Every structure is written in structure tokens, then in C-alpha cells.
Amino acid sequence: MESLNLIEGVVARVYQCDVTRVSEESQNNEYEGTTLFVGNKSLRTRLAKKTPTKQGYFVVLWEKDDRGQNKPFDAYNSPELLVVCVIDNQQKGVFIFPKVLLV
């Protein structure tokens, strides 16, 4: 996963801690979804996709419920940080959003 390599490097530098407990989210393979920890902070990651007809990128932020249906992240059980990665050939970026700003 190219996005995970980029995210691990950036997050480790920003928080000055190693990335641990990386787990791929199989229901979000298309967006290279993972959960991981940096220090004691939990993170959820996504790779943004280039929009096919307009300039820009988009990312899908959901998880599966017990019935296999898509649902938005739960404010109480979601990780502390959401990390969105954009990779477009040589142009790359990582955006880190604290949960408190997204809820």
C-alpha cells in the first residue's frame, strides 16, 4: 500500500512516535483503509481518489454495521485522528484531522 508507507512516514515525524498495530480494513480496500496507532493515539486512514469528471479528490468515510450495511463513523467509538492521503503521480499529501473537529 503506497498510501500506508507515506502515512507512516509523515505521522511518525509529526508525532515523533512509531506507528504500531496496523490493521487493514477489508471493507475499505478500494480506499486502502487501515486502522493504526501512533503512541497512544488511534488513527483511521483512507486514500483519496481522483474524481473522474471534475478537478479534485474524494474520500469515503464509512464502516460496516452488524448487518454488513454502510454506516458513518460513530463519534464515541471512532479513532482520535482521521488521516487522508492523496497520491497523484509525484504529488503527494497527507491531511490529519482530529476527531473533535469532525464530530
DABELKA-V817559 format. One line per field, one symbol per residue. ss: DSSP state (H for helix, E for strand, L for the rest). A space follows every 10 residues. Layout:
# DABELKA-V817559
ss: ???
This chain:
# DABELKA-V817559
ss: LHHHHHHHHH HHHHHLLLEE EEEELHHHHH HLLEEEEELL EEEEEEELEE LLLLLLEELL LLEELLLLLE ELLLLLLLLL EEEEEEEELL EEEEEEEEHH HHL
